[in-house]
Amino acid sequence: MLFSNKTVLITGGSRGIGKAIAIKMAKEGANVAIVGKTAEPHPKLEGTIYTAAQEIGASGPGKVLPLQGDIRYEDQIKNIVETTANTFGGIDILVNNASAINLSTTEQTEAKRFDLMHDINIRGTFFMSQACIPHLKKANNPHILNLSPPLNLEPHWFSRHLAYTISKYGMSMIVAGLADELRQYRIGVNALWPRTTIATAAVKNLLGGDFLMQRSRTPEIVADAAAIVLQKSSFEVTGNFFIDEEILANEGVTDFTRYAVNPDQKLMMDLFI
């Protein structure tokens, strides 16, 4: 039980990578608060925060707190953080997983899509982190983990989908800045990104349908990598841009086939890799 008596707050925790990390944390004994907007069943999206909480709660001894909320709004962020801290007595780990994606070219990017990505990916991540800092300062081995890519300034990553790239790199810039700013408080701030595409609702509904799903890995690979990062010493491991496969390989994992949706298909590399 690597995370016994720890409290982990995860945004976008009702499905996909966020839910997988929540399940992994709960298996290792953590109390988990998951944040999501889906409280009622959605025709295109799997589950709700409540069905996810049932699944997470069944996976380990830790308690689970489902919180409906939208991290675009400061009052909701404040309520999310205060409710989590009051329920569990503090916050040890924040996982900024919630994200919006749209891979349109500049001419095709609508203002509302641009604003959505920047409000969730950058603004939401910034203010969730800000709200958690007072609690993390009091924690033992506190961490912030952003699901964002290494900062690769190759022009083709910008020209293909400029608005999305700016928003995800904004999350990564938050890692770089907060890691240095919070080093004095021994709060570890790192990024984690998958080497391959991950079988999530975004991949299925927005990016490549079943074709890409079959060439992806399951969210569990990111969850297993996240657990390794989050158990490391927060004052020794900070300011890093980790790749899931590399983290696991460094821990001795050599066979990754169990993470493949379809081991017979060639894996598709993720963006920014």
C-alpha positions as CSV (number, residue, x, y, z in Angstrom):
1,M,0.0,0.0,0.0
2,L,2.4,2.6,-1.3
3,F,-0.1,5.5,-0.9
4,S,-1.8,4.6,2.4
5,N,-3.2,7.7,4.2
6,K,-2.5,9.8,1.1
7,T,-5.1,12.0,-0.5
8,V,-5.0,12.3,-4.3
9,L,-7.1,14.9,-6.2
10,I,-7.5,14.0,-9.9
11,T,-9.2,16.3,-12.5
12,G,-10.9,14.5,-15.4
13,G,-11.2,11.4,-13.2
14,S,-14.4,9.9,-14.5
15,R,-12.9,8.0,-17.5
16,G,-9.8,7.3,-19.5
17,I,-6.4,8.1,-18.1
18,G,-7.8,9.9,-15.1
19,K,-9.9,7.0,-13.9
20,A,-7.0,4.6,-14.5
21,I,-4.8,6.7,-12.3
22,A,-7.5,6.9,-9.7
23,I,-8.0,3.1,-9.7
24,K,-4.2,2.6,-9.3
25,M,-4.0,5.0,-6.4
26,A,-7.0,3.4,-4.7
27,K,-5.4,-0.1,-5.1
28,E,-2.3,1.3,-3.3
29,G,-4.4,2.6,-0.4
30,A,-5.0,6.2,-1.3
31,N,-8.1,8.3,-0.6
32,V,-9.1,9.6,-4.0
33,A,-11.2,12.7,-5.1
34,I,-12.2,12.7,-8.7
35,V,-13.4,15.8,-10.5
36,G,-15.6,15.6,-13.7
37,K,-18.5,17.4,-15.4
38,T,-20.4,14.2,-16.2
39,A,-23.0,13.5,-13.5
40,E,-25.7,12.2,-15.9
41,P,-25.1,9.5,-18.5
42,H,-23.8,10.8,-21.9
43,P,-24.6,9.2,-25.2
44,K,-21.0,9.3,-26.4
45,L,-19.0,9.1,-23.2
46,E,-18.5,6.2,-20.9
47,G,-19.9,6.5,-17.3
48,T,-20.3,9.3,-14.9
49,I,-18.3,10.6,-11.9
50,Y,-20.6,8.3,-9.7
51,T,-20.2,5.1,-11.7
52,A,-16.4,5.8,-11.9
53,A,-16.4,6.3,-8.1
54,Q,-18.0,2.9,-7.6
55,E,-15.4,1.2,-9.8
56,I,-12.5,3.1,-8.1
57,G,-13.9,2.3,-4.6
58,A,-14.2,-1.4,-5.4
59,S,-10.5,-1.6,-6.4
60,G,-8.9,-0.8,-3.1
61,P,-9.3,0.2,0.6
62,G,-9.1,3.9,0.1
63,K,-12.2,6.2,0.2
64,V,-13.5,7.9,-3.0
65,L,-15.1,11.3,-3.3
66,P,-16.8,12.1,-6.6
67,L,-17.0,15.8,-7.2
68,Q,-19.0,17.4,-10.1
69,G,-17.2,20.5,-11.2
70,D,-15.8,22.6,-14.1
71,I,-12.3,23.8,-13.6
72,R,-12.9,26.8,-15.9
73,Y,-14.5,28.5,-12.9
74,E,-12.6,29.8,-9.8
75,D,-15.5,29.3,-7.4
76,Q,-15.8,25.7,-8.5
77,I,-12.1,25.1,-8.1
78,K,-12.2,26.6,-4.6
79,N,-15.1,24.3,-3.7
80,I,-13.4,21.2,-5.2
81,V,-10.2,21.8,-3.2
82,E,-11.8,22.8,0.0
83,T,-14.2,19.9,0.0
84,T,-11.4,17.4,-0.7
85,A,-9.2,18.8,2.0
86,N,-12.1,19.0,4.6
87,T,-13.2,15.4,3.7
88,F,-9.8,13.8,3.9
89,G,-7.9,16.2,6.2
90,G,-5.5,17.5,3.5
91,I,-4.2,17.0,0.0
92,D,-1.0,15.2,-0.8
93,I,-1.1,14.9,-4.6
94,L,-2.7,16.8,-7.4
95,V,-3.0,15.2,-10.8
96,N,-4.0,17.7,-13.5
97,N,-5.4,15.4,-16.1
98,A,-8.5,17.2,-17.4
99,S,-7.9,18.4,-20.9
100,A,-9.7,19.5,-24.1
101,I,-8.5,18.6,-27.5
102,N,-9.2,19.9,-31.0
103,L,-6.7,19.3,-33.8
104,S,-8.0,21.9,-36.3
105,T,-5.8,24.0,-38.4
106,T,-5.7,27.8,-37.6
107,E,-8.3,28.7,-40.2
108,Q,-10.7,26.0,-39.0
109,T,-10.3,26.7,-35.2
110,E,-13.4,28.4,-33.8
111,A,-13.1,30.9,-31.0
112,K,-15.1,28.8,-28.7
113,R,-12.8,25.8,-29.3
114,F,-9.7,27.9,-28.7
115,D,-11.2,29.3,-25.5
116,L,-12.3,25.8,-24.2
117,M,-8.8,24.4,-24.7
118,H,-7.0,27.3,-23.0
119,D,-9.6,27.6,-20.2
120,I,-9.3,24.0,-19.3
121,N,-5.7,23.0,-20.2
122,I,-3.8,26.2,-19.1
123,R,-6.1,28.3,-16.9
124,G,-7.7,25.3,-15.1
125,T,-4.4,23.7,-14.5
126,F,-2.9,26.9,-13.2
127,F,-5.7,27.7,-10.8
128,M,-6.1,24.1,-9.6
129,S,-2.4,24.1,-8.8
130,Q,-2.7,27.5,-7.1
131,A,-5.6,26.4,-4.9
132,C,-3.8,23.2,-3.8
133,I,-0.4,24.8,-3.0
134,P,-1.4,25.7,0.6
135,H,-2.4,22.1,1.3
136,L,0.6,20.6,-0.5
137,K,2.9,22.7,1.7
138,K,1.6,20.9,4.7
139,A,1.9,17.4,3.1
140,N,4.6,14.8,3.4
141,N,6.1,14.1,-0.1
142,P,3.7,16.3,-2.0
143,H,3.4,16.2,-5.8
144,I,1.7,17.9,-8.7
145,L,1.6,15.8,-11.9
146,N,0.4,17.3,-15.2
147,L,-0.6,15.1,-18.1
148,S,1.3,17.2,-20.6
149,P,4.1,16.7,-23.2
150,P,7.8,17.5,-23.2
151,L,8.4,20.9,-24.7
152,N,9.4,20.1,-28.3
153,L,9.7,23.3,-30.3
154,E,9.9,21.7,-33.7
155,P,7.7,23.9,-35.9
156,H,5.6,21.0,-37.3
157,W,4.0,20.4,-33.9
158,F,2.7,24.0,-34.0
159,S,1.7,24.2,-37.7
160,R,-0.5,21.1,-37.6
161,H,-2.7,22.2,-34.7
162,L,-1.5,25.5,-33.3
163,A,-4.2,26.2,-30.8
164,Y,-4.1,22.8,-29.2
165,T,-0.3,22.8,-29.1
166,I,-0.1,26.1,-27.4
167,S,-2.6,24.9,-24.8
168,K,-0.7,21.6,-24.0
169,Y,2.6,23.4,-24.0
170,G,1.1,25.9,-21.6
171,M,0.5,23.0,-19.1
172,S,4.1,21.9,-19.6
173,M,5.3,25.5,-19.0
174,I,3.4,25.4,-15.7
175,V,5.5,22.4,-14.8
176,A,8.7,24.1,-15.6
177,G,7.7,27.2,-13.6
178,L,6.1,25.6,-10.6
179,A,8.9,23.1,-10.2
180,D,11.4,25.9,-9.6
181,E,9.0,28.1,-7.7
182,L,7.9,25.4,-5.3
183,R,11.3,23.7,-4.8
184,Q,11.8,25.6,-1.6
185,Y,8.7,23.9,-0.2
186,R,9.8,20.5,-1.4
187,I,6.8,20.1,-3.7
188,G,7.6,18.0,-6.7
189,V,6.1,19.1,-10.0
190,N,6.4,16.9,-13.0
191,A,4.8,16.1,-16.4
192,L,3.9,12.7,-17.7
193,W,3.1,11.9,-21.4
194,P,2.4,8.6,-23.2
195,R,4.8,7.4,-25.9
196,T,1.8,5.9,-27.9
197,T,-1.8,6.9,-28.3
198,I,-4.0,5.8,-25.5
199,A,-7.4,4.1,-25.9
200,T,-9.6,6.9,-24.6
201,A,-12.9,8.6,-25.6
202,A,-10.9,11.4,-27.2
203,V,-9.1,8.9,-29.5
204,K,-12.2,7.0,-30.3
205,N,-14.6,10.0,-30.9
206,L,-12.3,12.8,-32.1
207,L,-9.1,11.4,-33.5
208,G,-9.2,8.0,-35.2
209,G,-12.1,5.8,-34.3
210,D,-11.6,2.1,-33.9
211,F,-8.7,2.1,-36.3
212,L,-6.6,4.2,-33.9
213,M,-8.0,2.5,-30.8
214,Q,-6.7,-0.8,-32.1
215,R,-3.2,0.7,-32.4
216,S,-3.2,2.2,-29.0
217,R,-2.3,1.2,-25.5
218,T,-4.6,1.0,-22.5
219,P,-4.7,3.8,-19.9
220,E,-3.2,1.5,-17.4
221,I,0.3,2.1,-18.7
222,V,0.0,5.8,-17.8
223,A,-1.4,4.9,-14.4
224,D,1.4,2.5,-13.6
225,A,4.0,5.1,-14.7
226,A,2.2,7.8,-12.7
227,A,2.4,5.7,-9.5
228,I,6.1,5.3,-9.9
229,V,6.6,9.1,-10.3
230,L,4.3,9.9,-7.4
231,Q,6.1,7.7,-4.9
232,K,9.5,9.2,-5.6
233,S,11.0,11.8,-3.3
234,S,9.3,15.2,-4.1
235,F,12.4,17.2,-3.4
236,E,14.7,15.1,-5.5
237,V,12.3,14.4,-8.5
238,T,10.9,17.6,-9.8
239,G,10.8,19.6,-13.1
240,N,10.9,16.4,-15.3
241,F,9.0,15.6,-18.5
242,F,8.5,11.9,-18.2
243,I,7.4,9.4,-20.9
244,D,5.4,6.5,-19.6
245,E,7.3,3.7,-21.4
246,E,10.7,5.1,-20.2
247,I,9.6,5.3,-16.6
248,L,8.5,1.6,-16.6
249,A,11.6,0.5,-18.5
250,N,13.8,2.2,-15.9
251,E,11.9,0.1,-13.3
252,G,12.7,-3.1,-15.1
253,V,9.6,-3.6,-17.3
254,T,10.6,-5.2,-20.6
255,D,7.3,-6.6,-21.9
256,F,4.8,-4.0,-22.8
257,T,2.4,-6.2,-24.8
258,R,0.0,-6.5,-21.9
259,Y,-0.8,-2.8,-22.4
260,A,-1.6,-3.1,-26.1
261,V,-5.3,-3.0,-27.1
262,N,-4.4,-5.3,-30.0
263,P,-0.9,-6.8,-29.8
264,D,-1.1,-7.8,-33.4
265,Q,-1.3,-4.1,-34.6
266,K,1.6,-1.7,-34.9
267,L,1.4,1.0,-32.2
268,M,0.8,4.6,-33.2
269,M,3.1,7.2,-31.6
270,D,1.5,10.0,-29.7
271,L,1.7,13.7,-30.5
272,F,4.9,15.6,-29.6
273,I,7.0,12.5,-29.4
